[in-house]
Amino acid sequence: MTACWWILNSGITKRENGRWLILDFILVREDYGRTKPHPEPYLTGLKRFGASKEETLVVEDSNRGLSSAVAAGIDCAIVHNDFTKTHDFTGASYRINHLIELKDIILNPNG
């Protein structure tokens, strides 16, 4: 399982037939017109990869990124860090402290 990491440390993965796919592209700022918190960066990634919102998980560590994912209608896992530990991440589908916790989310998306 590998995530596609965009410029701003945002990730997107696609689930198909019960398996998470490896993504082979990187989006950079020039690939879309509006930046986060607008949903365009994530919507551009979905279009380019041919993924639906329902089969996608965004991994973020900022309010701007969370707002972008939520506005795009995509589930978002927030990774807490020292800088953002006091931020309000209302709207996040998942809250984690370490990336290793993504394994449980991906393998058991319904808990």
Backbone as a chain_set.jsonl record, in Angstrom:
{"seq": "MTACWWILNSGITKRENGRWLILDFILVREDYGRTKPHPEPYLTGLKRFGASKEETLVVEDSNRGLSSAVAAGIDCAIVHNDFTKTHDFTGASYRINHLIELKDIILNPNG", "coords": {"N": [[0.843, -1.164, 0.0], [0.655, 2.136, -0.93], [0.751, 5.655, -0.769], [-0.142, 8.444, -2.78], [1.743, 11.198, -2.708], [1.205, 14.575, -2.657], [2.351, 17.853, -3.412], [2.62, 19.878, -0.69], [2.317, 17.871, 1.209], [0.025, 16.219, 1.088], [-2.015, 13.378, 0.851], [-3.38, 10.768, -1.194], [-5.246, 7.879, -1.794], [-6.409, 4.994, -3.594], [-9.057, 2.693, -3.52], [-9.788, -0.473, -4.738], [-11.666, -3.25, -5.595], [-11.367, -4.251, -2.987], [-8.679, -3.819, -2.467], [-5.883, -1.644, -1.91], [-4.479, 0.638, -4.121], [-1.341, 1.417, -5.752], [-0.201, 4.617, -6.448], [0.947, 6.481, -9.222], [1.717, 9.135, -9.741], [2.387, 12.648, -9.243], [0.896, 15.535, -8.083], [1.361, 18.956, -8.649], [1.454, 22.419, -7.721], [0.947, 23.854, -10.087], [-0.811, 22.263, -11.44], [-3.444, 22.745, -10.826], [-5.935, 25.329, -10.321], [-6.914, 26.697, -7.972], [-5.926, 26.884, -4.566], [-5.677, 24.907, -1.498], [-7.784, 26.078, 1.086], [-9.682, 25.363, -0.815], [-11.564, 22.918, -2.66], [-10.447, 22.119, -5.084], [-7.688, 21.088, -5.456], [-7.848, 18.398, -4.509], [-10.025, 17.414, -5.978], [-8.971, 17.569, -8.525], [-6.958, 15.653, -8.301], [-8.528, 13.334, -7.938], [-9.829, 13.208, -10.418], [-7.659, 12.93, -12.185], [-6.626, 10.475, -11.406], [-8.775, 8.866, -11.748], [-10.472, 8.1, -9.734], [-13.131, 7.579, -7.369], [-14.876, 9.574, -4.917], [-15.792, 8.014, -2.86], [-14.072, 5.849, -2.717], [-11.733, 6.787, -1.764], [-9.187, 8.05, 0.394], [-8.029, 10.76, 2.144], [-5.051, 11.983, 3.595], [-4.112, 14.131, 6.056], [-2.631, 16.97, 7.803], [-3.41, 19.459, 8.556], [-5.64, 22.286, 9.06], [-6.375, 23.636, 6.734], [-5.973, 21.689, 4.743], [-7.749, 19.69, 5.651], [-10.165, 21.092, 5.42], [-10.222, 21.387, 2.643], [-10.405, 18.694, 1.777], [-12.854, 17.93, 2.993], [-14.597, 19.749, 1.75], [-14.408, 18.727, -0.797], [-15.721, 16.412, -0.454], [-14.516, 14.082, 0.474], [-13.366, 11.407, 2.535], [-11.287, 12.011, 5.366], [-8.273, 11.511, 7.07], [-6.813, 12.792, 9.878], [-3.614, 13.596, 10.939], [-2.285, 14.134, 13.943], [0.0, 16.578, 15.259], [2.692, 18.28, 17.002], [2.495, 20.994, 16.349], [-0.168, 21.317, 15.533], [-1.741, 20.414, 17.606], [-3.618, 21.791, 19.159], [-5.559, 22.532, 17.394], [-8.822, 22.658, 15.884], [-10.237, 19.948, 14.552], [-12.734, 19.289, 13.578], [-14.903, 17.509, 11.569], [-13.144, 15.755, 10.45], [-12.772, 12.437, 9.322], [-11.276, 10.52, 10.574], [-8.981, 10.487, 13.315], [-5.634, 10.458, 14.009], [-2.505, 9.64, 15.621], [-0.126, 8.673, 14.674], [1.295, 7.63, 11.584], [1.286, 4.867, 11.189], [-1.112, 4.026, 12.157], [-2.863, 4.243, 10.089], [-2.992, 1.832, 8.824], [-4.879, 0.203, 10.192], [-7.206, 1.665, 9.646], [-7.382, 1.496, 6.868], [-7.481, -1.283, 6.43], [-9.713, -1.968, 7.897], [-12.14, -0.263, 7.261], [-14.697, 0.314, 8.284], [-14.513, 0.224, 10.963]], "CA": [[0.0, 0.0, 0.0], [1.424, 3.366, -1.036], [-0.068, 6.835, -1.027], [0.414, 9.445, -3.683], [1.955, 12.418, -1.921], [1.25, 15.776, -3.468], [3.203, 18.939, -2.905], [1.957, 20.21, 0.563], [2.197, 16.674, 2.038], [-1.32, 15.661, 1.096], [-2.0, 12.066, 0.228], [-4.627, 10.231, -1.727], [-5.116, 6.495, -2.217], [-7.625, 4.479, -4.242], [-9.4, 1.318, -3.179], [-10.471, -1.169, -5.829], [-11.805, -4.685, -5.329], [-10.86, -4.567, -1.661], [-7.238, -3.6, -2.359], [-5.427, -0.273, -2.107], [-3.592, 0.68, -5.279], [-0.205, 2.334, -5.752], [-0.389, 5.724, -7.379], [2.202, 6.769, -9.912], [1.859, 10.517, -10.184], [2.436, 13.7, -8.228], [0.308, 16.805, -8.51], [2.031, 20.149, -8.138], [0.621, 23.622, -7.692], [0.589, 24.263, -11.446], [-1.811, 21.342, -11.974], [-4.786, 23.205, -10.473], [-6.013, 26.783, -10.22], [-7.149, 27.195, -6.613], [-5.226, 26.112, -3.535], [-6.409, 24.602, -0.275], [-8.809, 25.105, 1.454], [-10.609, 25.061, -1.905], [-11.503, 21.488, -2.962], [-9.878, 21.834, -6.4], [-6.532, 20.186, -5.494], [-8.275, 17.0, -4.364], [-10.882, 17.057, -7.112], [-8.052, 17.354, -9.645], [-6.331, 14.352, -8.076], [-9.522, 12.289, -8.218], [-10.039, 13.141, -11.863], [-6.455, 12.424, -12.845], [-6.452, 9.064, -11.086], [-9.976, 8.116, -12.089], [-11.006, 7.56, -8.483], [-14.339, 8.205, -6.828], [-14.739, 10.075, -3.547], [-16.121, 6.931, -1.942], [-12.971, 4.896, -2.621], [-10.544, 7.596, -1.546], [-8.873, 8.533, 1.739], [-7.032, 11.828, 2.2], [-4.293, 12.05, 4.843], [-3.765, 15.541, 6.24], [-2.22, 17.413, 9.135], [-3.702, 20.889, 8.687], [-7.034, 22.704, 8.872], [-6.579, 23.955, 5.312], [-6.1, 20.429, 4.023], [-9.001, 19.068, 6.065], [-11.248, 21.86, 4.788], [-10.197, 21.052, 1.222], [-10.926, 17.333, 1.63], [-14.281, 17.942, 3.351], [-15.301, 20.456, 0.674], [-14.414, 17.831, -1.958], [-16.555, 15.27, -0.117], [-13.643, 12.915, 0.621], [-12.966, 11.068, 3.903], [-9.962, 12.536, 5.682], [-7.609, 11.125, 8.313], [-5.938, 13.854, 10.37], [-2.473, 13.174, 11.738], [-1.951, 15.188, 14.908], [1.41, 16.839, 15.518], [2.849, 19.302, 18.043], [2.044, 22.295, 15.848], [-1.622, 21.375, 15.359], [-2.434, 19.694, 18.672], [-4.724, 22.578, 19.699], [-6.478, 22.884, 16.311], [-10.118, 21.986, 15.825], [-10.336, 19.146, 13.341], [-14.104, 18.844, 13.375], [-15.114, 17.172, 10.162], [-12.245, 14.669, 10.064], [-13.344, 11.101, 9.447], [-10.414, 9.79, 11.496], [-7.926, 11.258, 13.958], [-4.57, 9.535, 14.385], [-1.285, 10.256, 16.122], [1.008, 8.133, 13.928], [0.891, 7.105, 10.279], [1.08, 3.42, 11.266], [-2.527, 3.823, 12.464], [-3.604, 4.174, 8.825], [-3.155, 0.417, 8.479], [-6.166, -0.253, 10.717], [-8.273, 2.365, 8.927], [-7.46, 0.977, 5.506], [-7.886, -2.682, 6.44], [-11.036, -2.069, 8.528], [-12.693, 1.077, 7.101], [-15.942, 0.501, 9.029], [-14.258, 0.053, 12.379]], "C": [[0.893, 1.233, 0.0], [0.466, 4.511, -1.31], [0.633, 7.715, -2.038], [0.558, 10.724, -2.878], [2.072, 13.601, -2.857], [2.185, 16.762, -2.813], [2.694, 19.39, -1.548], [1.664, 18.999, 1.459], [0.785, 16.124, 2.155], [-1.307, 14.347, 0.354], [-3.365, 11.625, -0.239], [-4.371, 8.794, -2.182], [-6.438, 6.035, -2.802], [-7.827, 3.02, -3.869], [-10.19, 0.709, -4.328], [-10.48, -2.659, -5.531], [-11.178, -5.091, -4.005], [-9.382, -4.35, -1.464], [-6.912, -2.134, -2.595], [-4.364, -0.284, -3.191], [-2.446, 1.667, -5.08], [-0.448, 3.397, -6.804], [0.958, 6.141, -7.951], [2.314, 8.192, -10.433], [1.901, 11.456, -8.99], [1.794, 14.938, -8.827], [1.107, 17.94, -7.89], [1.119, 21.34, -8.314], [0.148, 24.048, -9.083], [-0.481, 23.367, -12.079], [-3.248, 21.756, -11.673], [-4.766, 24.706, -10.206], [-6.109, 27.332, -8.815], [-6.481, 26.28, -5.596], [-6.152, 25.775, -2.37], [-6.629, 25.903, 0.499], [-9.862, 24.842, 0.371], [-10.488, 23.567, -2.237], [-10.777, 21.132, -4.263], [-8.638, 20.934, -6.384], [-6.936, 18.714, -5.396], [-9.171, 16.548, -5.501], [-10.045, 16.803, -8.363], [-7.369, 15.996, -9.518], [-7.28, 13.199, -8.365], [-9.706, 12.098, -9.718], [-8.846, 12.507, -12.56], [-6.264, 10.93, -12.602], [-7.656, 8.22, -11.497], [-10.601, 7.465, -10.875], [-12.287, 8.276, -8.093], [-14.053, 8.681, -5.409], [-14.908, 8.943, -2.545], [-14.977, 5.932, -1.754], [-11.649, 5.572, -2.295], [-10.398, 7.986, -0.084], [-7.77, 9.575, 1.63], [-6.353, 11.765, 3.564], [-3.768, 13.469, 4.966], [-3.262, 15.809, 7.646], [-2.481, 18.899, 9.331], [-5.187, 21.162, 8.493], [-7.324, 23.01, 7.412], [-6.785, 22.692, 4.491], [-7.383, 19.703, 4.363], [-10.176, 19.776, 5.405], [-11.355, 21.543, 3.302], [-10.806, 19.679, 0.976], [-12.422, 17.286, 1.913], [-15.089, 18.626, 2.258], [-15.386, 19.609, -0.591], [-15.272, 16.595, -1.705], [-15.785, 13.974, 0.069], [-13.343, 12.679, 2.102], [-11.539, 11.526, 4.141], [-9.499, 12.026, 7.039], [-6.654, 12.252, 8.683], [-4.849, 13.241, 11.236], [-2.116, 14.339, 12.651], [-0.434, 15.344, 15.007], [1.505, 17.965, 16.534], [2.321, 20.658, 17.605], [0.525, 22.406, 15.826], [-2.404, 20.756, 16.52], [-3.589, 20.479, 19.29], [-5.757, 22.955, 18.632], [-7.763, 22.064, 16.388], [-10.223, 21.253, 14.494], [-11.721, 18.528, 13.185], [-14.305, 18.597, 11.886], [-14.207, 16.065, 9.684], [-12.946, 13.334, 10.271], [-12.581, 10.276, 10.469], [-9.399, 10.758, 12.08], [-6.872, 10.264, 14.446], [-3.357, 10.314, 14.881], [-0.054, 9.835, 15.328], [0.506, 7.522, 12.624], [0.636, 5.597, 10.297], [-0.388, 3.099, 11.547], [-3.387, 3.774, 11.203], [-3.871, 2.726, 8.425], [-4.514, -0.089, 8.943], [-7.336, 0.396, 9.993], [-8.464, 1.754, 7.55], [-7.951, -0.47, 5.49], [-9.274, -2.889, 7.029], [-11.747, -0.716, 8.459], [-13.973, 1.343, 7.898], [-15.767, 0.244, 10.515], [-14.068, -1.34, 12.718]], "O": [[1.786, 1.357, 0.838], [-0.528, 4.337, -2.016], [1.86, 7.721, -2.132], [-0.442, 11.271, -2.413], [2.93, 13.629, -3.739], [2.743, 16.489, -1.75], [1.735, 18.618, -1.53], [0.846, 19.097, 2.373], [0.397, 15.619, 3.208], [-0.645, 14.223, -0.676], [-4.386, 12.074, 0.28], [-3.389, 8.526, -2.875], [-7.479, 6.633, -2.529], [-6.893, 2.218, -3.899], [-11.144, 1.307, -4.826], [-9.441, -3.256, -5.252], [-10.54, -6.139, -3.904], [-8.859, -4.663, -0.394], [-7.577, -1.46, -3.381], [-3.459, -1.118, -3.178], [-2.571, 2.634, -4.329], [-0.856, 3.093, -7.924], [1.972, 6.151, -7.253], [2.943, 8.425, -11.465], [1.505, 11.101, -7.88], [2.114, 15.336, -9.946], [1.484, 17.872, -6.72], [0.104, 21.249, -9.004], [-0.964, 24.559, -9.219], [-1.0, 23.689, -13.148], [-4.18, 21.166, -12.22], [-3.72, 25.282, -9.904], [-5.459, 28.326, -8.491], [-6.474, 25.059, -5.749], [-7.265, 26.293, -2.273], [-5.732, 26.744, 0.552], [-10.846, 24.152, 0.637], [-9.4, 23.005, -2.104], [-10.519, 19.955, -4.516], [-8.537, 20.065, -7.25], [-6.41, 17.878, -6.132], [-9.077, 15.402, -5.94], [-10.368, 15.927, -9.165], [-7.219, 15.275, -10.504], [-6.884, 12.2, -8.967], [-9.734, 10.974, -10.218], [-9.009, 11.645, -13.424], [-5.798, 10.206, -13.482], [-7.56, 6.996, -11.583], [-11.197, 6.393, -10.978], [-12.497, 9.437, -8.446], [-13.094, 8.235, -4.779], [-14.247, 8.917, -1.507], [-14.923, 5.243, -0.736], [-10.578, 5.007, -2.519], [-11.395, 8.227, 0.597], [-6.7, 9.3, 1.085], [-7.011, 11.521, 4.575], [-3.061, 13.955, 4.083], [-3.437, 14.999, 8.556], [-1.85, 19.534, 10.176], [-5.9, 20.387, 7.855], [-8.397, 22.681, 6.907], [-7.673, 22.636, 3.641], [-8.042, 19.156, 3.478], [-11.084, 19.125, 4.887], [-12.458, 21.443, 2.763], [-11.627, 19.512, 0.075], [-13.177, 16.672, 1.159], [-16.153, 18.139, 1.878], [-16.327, 19.752, -1.372], [-15.525, 15.816, -2.623], [-16.325, 12.89, -0.148], [-13.095, 13.629, 2.844], [-10.689, 11.447, 3.255], [-10.229, 12.096, 8.027], [-5.788, 12.623, 7.891], [-5.129, 12.466, 12.15], [-1.695, 15.398, 12.186], [0.316, 14.379, 14.86], [0.483, 18.551, 16.893], [1.756, 21.393, 18.416], [-0.016, 23.482, 16.077], [-3.62, 20.593, 16.417], [-4.469, 19.872, 19.899], [-6.736, 23.633, 18.943], [-7.781, 20.939, 16.886], [-10.288, 21.879, 13.436], [-11.863, 17.396, 12.723], [-13.906, 19.411, 11.054], [-14.452, 15.483, 8.627], [-13.629, 13.13, 11.274], [-13.161, 9.432, 11.152], [-9.002, 11.725, 11.43], [-7.18, 9.343, 15.203], [-3.207, 11.502, 14.593], [0.948, 10.55, 15.307], [-0.588, 6.961, 12.577], [-0.156, 5.102, 9.496], [-0.857, 2.012, 11.209], [-4.525, 3.307, 11.252], [-4.866, 2.435, 7.762], [-5.228, -0.739, 8.179], [-8.351, -0.256, 9.75], [-9.595, 1.522, 7.121], [-8.75, -0.843, 4.631], [-9.945, -3.87, 6.707], [-11.941, -0.077, 9.494], [-14.296, 2.501, 8.158], [-16.744, 0.068, 11.243], [-13.841, -1.666, 13.883]]}, "num_chains": 1, "name": "protein.A"}
